[in-house]
């Protein structure tokens, strides 16, 4: 009878809390705000250590201009375009799947320096790998209607039938300042371009017949064809191979971090299945190694190559849920897991809330009926399993919301139940000061 009463009391408390959550305007924010533990970094480390994390899926090679390379160049600001062109030329015959150059090329430099990149673009053929550069935006534009694209002397090379694309590498920061989401696309107010994120471009490109079809698919996604001033922009083709219904709700997609800042040079211990065989998920080489001693073609072939800066004056270090890292590493994480994040199932907020309440109710009963030290261990293991399961079924944001929300709500339920029991002992059983004691 006492067990039934205890279960009924836990259910009543949970029902009251569920009603409160149902009328909360932002349930997910409420649940996550209820607790700061465990941190996403802790969940990430444990799930990776126990091999519960789905891990990377697309092989990435990072070519980093480090402090030694930068000093050898004379610390140029902006980065020398001829040096970037030399790196691309060196990587090109190794047949990478794509090359992303994470440097601003919008600022003019000396004529000879500009000519080196102009020659590279002019000679880039249809059979060459996908080549991506981030489109720069005017900073003050973010305070008005939207971002304003900065045009360059190379723009004419980015609109034809060759695989050369401007991309948008816009990431969103959470309340604590850590990068946790990336935008599928960005629309510049002074441009007709459909600026796709590199993850989305790499997702769409293999599904299209050619670069022009990819540009048309991008037009379908962002609706650029509806703008009267965009007469020269690619039009949406009704036969475009793009699932708009799947992608439109995912304009902001979570970054799933699988690579930290602990890999210096060479391959990582993670492996991916690509091209019919297992390959190291990540390689990191210095630009000096690539241009000087050379690197194994197998570390570049059929992989996405990111050229980035790993020197202090690049000011390209960012906070993430798993620590600070260079911008190229943030891109490597997002690209390596991008396809799975784009195809992840959408979990309705109502279902997330219901699951959170159910798990918290089970936890409340467990803490009431079992020894806390023993049930606590089982509870922590269960939360880790829930986190890993949600990662496989949905995405990192959903997994973190459910686990942190469950822990926070469990603490709230225990507090509410304790207050409920206190007033019952004080008013119904008339125990007086003994109501402060555990009168089980």
N, C-alpha and C positions, 0 to 999 in steps of 0.2 A: 504493500500500500504506500509506504514511504517513497519507494522508487517511482511509483506511478505519479505521486504528488510532485516529486522532484522533476520528472520529465515534463509534467504539465506546466510547472512553474517556468522551466526553461523555454518551453514552447510559447508560453504567454509572453514572456519577455522578448523573445525573438519576433513574435508577431507584432508587438508594439514597435520594435525597432524597424521592422520591414515596412510598416505603415509610414514611419517617419522618413525612411529612405525614399519611399515611393513619391512623396510630395516634395522631396528635395530637388531643386532645379538642375543640379549637376551631380548626379549620383556618383559617377566615377571620381570626380575631384573630391567629393566628401569622403569617400572611402579611403583614398590614398592619403588625404590630409590627416586622417585619423591617427596615422603612425608614420614614423620615419624609418622603421625597422621591419624587415631587413632591407638594406640598401640594394639597389639593382646590381651594384658591383659584387656584393656578397652572393646574391643569387647566381650571377653570371659565373663567378669563380667556382662555386660548388657544383653547379650543373655541368660545367666544362670538365671539372676534375673527375666527376662520376660518369662521364661520357653519356649524360642525359640530354645534352644540347644537340640540336640537329646540325650545328656547325656550318662551315662554308660550303658552297656548292659550285662556285665558278672560280677557276684559277686566275690569280692576279700576280703580276710582277711589278715591284716598285723600283724605279731607278731614281735615286735620291742625290741631289746636288748637296753634298755635305759641307762642313766647315772647311775642310782641306781643299775641296774643289772650288769653293767660293773664293777662298783666299788666293788660290792660284790664278783665278780670273781677274784679280784686282778688285773684288767686291763690287761688281757693277750694280747700279740701280737705274733703270730696271734691268732684269736679266738679259744678257746678250742674246739676241735673236739668232745669230750665227751659231752660237753654242747649242741652242735648242735644236736648230736645223741639223747640226752635226750628230747630235744624239739620235734624232729621228732617222737620219740617213743610215746610221749604224744599225739600228734596230729593224729597219724596213726589210732587208733581205732575210731576216730570221723568221719571217712570216707570223707576226703576232696577229691575234684576232682583231685587236683595236689598240690605238695609242691615244691616251688622254694626257695632254700637256697642261699641268695645273699652274700656269703662269699667265700673267697679264701681258698681252702683246699689243694692247691698244696705244701705248705711249710711243711716239716716234723716237727713233735713235739715228745714228749716223747713216748716210746713204748706203754704204757698203754693208752695214749690219742689216738694214731693211731688205737689201737686195738678196741676201742669203735666204731669208724666209720666203720672199717673193718667188725665187727660183724653185724652192721646194714645193710650194703650192702649185706653181705652173706645171711642174713635172709629175705631180701626183696623178696616178691613172685609176681607171675603174677597177683594175685588178689589185690595187694596193689596199691595205687594211683601213678600216674605219679610223679617221683622224678627227680628234675632238679638242676644241679649245674653249675655255669658259668665256662667255660674253660678259664684259664688265658693265656695271651700272653706275650712273651718277649718284653719289651719296645723298645729295639733297633731295632727290626725287622721292625717296621713301617717306618724306614728310608731306607729300602732296597726294596726287591721285594714284601713283604707282611708280615702279622703277622705270628709269629712263636709260635706254641702251646707249653705250658709248661706241660710236662708229669708228672704224679703223681703215687704214689704207689697203687692207686685205679683204674687205667685205665681198668683193665680186667673186672670190673663190668659194664662198660659202653658200651659194644659192643655186648651183647647177646640178648636173647629174653625177658628179664625182662624190666619193664618200668622205666629204669634208664638212663638218658640222660645228656650228656654235652650240654650246650647251649651257645650261643653267645649273650651277652648283650651289643652290640656295638651301641652307639647312636652318631648322628651327631650334631654338633653345627652350628648355623647360624652365620652370620657375627658379630652380637653383642655378641656372646659367649653363647647364650641360646640354650639349647637342643631343637631341633624341629623335628628330624627325627630318625628312627631306621632302622637298616639293617635287611632285611629278613634272610640273612645268611652270614657267613664268612668262607672263605677257608684259612686254615693255610698252609703255604708253606712246612712244614715238617710233614704233617699229611694227611691221606686220609679221615678224618672225614668230614661229612657234618654238620657243626655247625649251627643249626637253631636258630633263635631268639625264646624266649619263646612264643611270640605271634603266630608265625607261627607254632611252635610245637603244641601248644594248638589248633590251627586251623586244622592241619592235623591229629592229633592223633585220634579223634573220627571218622574220615572218613576212617580209615584203620582197618584191621582185628586184628592186633596185633602189638607189638613194632617192629618186624622185617619188617613188611610191611611199617611201618612209616619210618624206616631207608632206605628202598628201594625207597620210594617216595622222600625222601631227596636226594638220589643219582640221581634220575631222574631230580630233580630240578637243582642241581649244576653240573651235568655232571661228577661226580667222577668216573663213570664206564669207562671213556675214558682214564684214567691215567694208564699206563702200570705198574707202581710200586704199585698200589693199588690192589694187588691180593686178599687181605683179606677183602677189603671193600665191603659193600653191593652193588649188581648190580641193575641197573634200570630194574624193571619188567614192561613189556609192559602193564600189566593189572593194574598197580598202579593207585589208585584213586586220581589223582592230575591233576589240570588244569594248565599246564605249561604256556600256552599262557596268562592266566590271571595273573599269579604270576611273571613271568620273568620281565615284565616291571616295577614291583613294588619292585625292590630290595631295594630301599630306600622309606620308607613310613612315612608320617607325624604322629607325636604323637598328638593326640587330648586330651588336658588336661581337665579333668572334676572334678578333686579333687585337692584342694590346700593344704596348710600346716596348716590349721586351725582345723583339726580334731585330737584330742589327744587320747582319749580312747572311746570305745563303738561304736555304729553304727552311720552312717552319715544320713542325711536327704534325700539322694537320694535313690530311690528304683529301682529294676530291676525285670523283670518277668522271673522267672526260676523255672523249675520243677512244672509248673502248678500253681504257686502262687507268690505273690509279696514278695520280700525280700530286706532288706537293702543292698545297693550296696557295702558299705565298712564297715568293722569293723577294729578297731585298738586296739590291746592288747599289754601289755608289756610281755616280756618273763617270768618275775617273776610271773605275774598273771597266766599264762598258767601252769607253773610248781608248783606254790604254791597253791593259792586258787582255781585254775581251772577256766575254762570258759564254757559257755553253749555250748553243742555240736552243737546246731543249728547255732552258729556263725562260724562253721567250716565245717559242713556237705555239701558236693556237691559244695564247693567253692574252688577257687584257693587261696592257702595260701602262703604268701611271708614272709620268715624269714630274717630280715634285721637289720642293726645297726643304732641306733638313738643317738649315743654318739659322742662327739666332736672328739675324737681321731680316729674315723673311717674315718675321712676326706672324707665323702661321701655326702657332700652337693653340689647341682648343681643349676646353673642358668637355669630357664625355662621362657617361655613367660609370665607365671603368677606368677613369684616369685621364691625364692630359696626353695628347698625341698630335703629331703633325697632320696638316690638312690632307696630305696624300693618304695617310693611314685611315682617316675618317672615310675618304672616298673608297679605299680598298675594302673596308668593312661593308659599306653600303652596296658596292658593286658585287662583291662576292655572294651576298645573300639577297640581292635585289629581286631576282626572279621569284624566289619563294615568298618574299614579302608582298610582291604584286599579286600573287596567286593565292595568298592566305585567305581563309574563310573569314567573312565578316561575322562577328559575334554581336548580336543585338545587346544594347545596354541593359534591357530588362532581364535577359538571360544571365548576363554577367552579375547583376545585382542579386538575382534569385540564387545563383550558385554561391555567391559570397555569403548570403544569409544562411543558406543550408549548411555550408562548411562551418560557419561561426557557431551555429546552433549545436552541431555535433561536438565541436570543441568545448562549448560551454558545459554540456552534459558530461563530457569526459573529464573536465577539470573538477566538476562537482562530485563525481562518483569514484574517481580513481586518484591514486596518489599523484600529485602534480609533477613530482620529479620524474616519474616513469611515463606518465601520459605526455609530459612535455617533450620528451625525446621522440615519442611516436608522432606527436603533433608536428614537430619540426621536420621530421622525415616525410610526413604526409604533405606538408606545404611545398617541400622541394619537388616531390613527385607531381603535385598539381601544377607547379610552375613549368616543369619540363613538359608535361602533357599539353598545357596550353600553348607552349612554344611550338610544338609539332602541329597542333590543330589550327592555331590562329597566329598571333604575332607577339612580339616582345611587350608591347604596350598592354595588350589584353592579359598576358601572363602576370606582369608586374601588378596591374590593377587588382586582379583577383586575389593574389597572394597577400599583398600589402593591405588590401581592403579587408580580407578575412582576418588577418592578425589584428588590425585596428578595431574591427567590429567585435572580435572576441573579447578584447580588453574592455570595450564599452559595455558589452553584455554582462561580463563578470561584474563590472561596477554597478550596473543597473540592478542585477540580481542581488548583489550584496545590500544595496539600499532597500530593495523590496523586502528582503529577509529581515533587515533591521527594524523597519517599521511594523512588520508583522509580529516580531517578537516583542516590540515595545508596546504596541496598541492592542494586539489580539491576545497574546500570551501573557501580557503585563509583567514582563521580566525586569522592567526598570533598567538599572545600570548594566544588568547582565545581558541586555540586548546587544551590547558591544562585543560580547564574546561569541565564539563559535558554538552554538547550541544545537548541533546536529543530532 
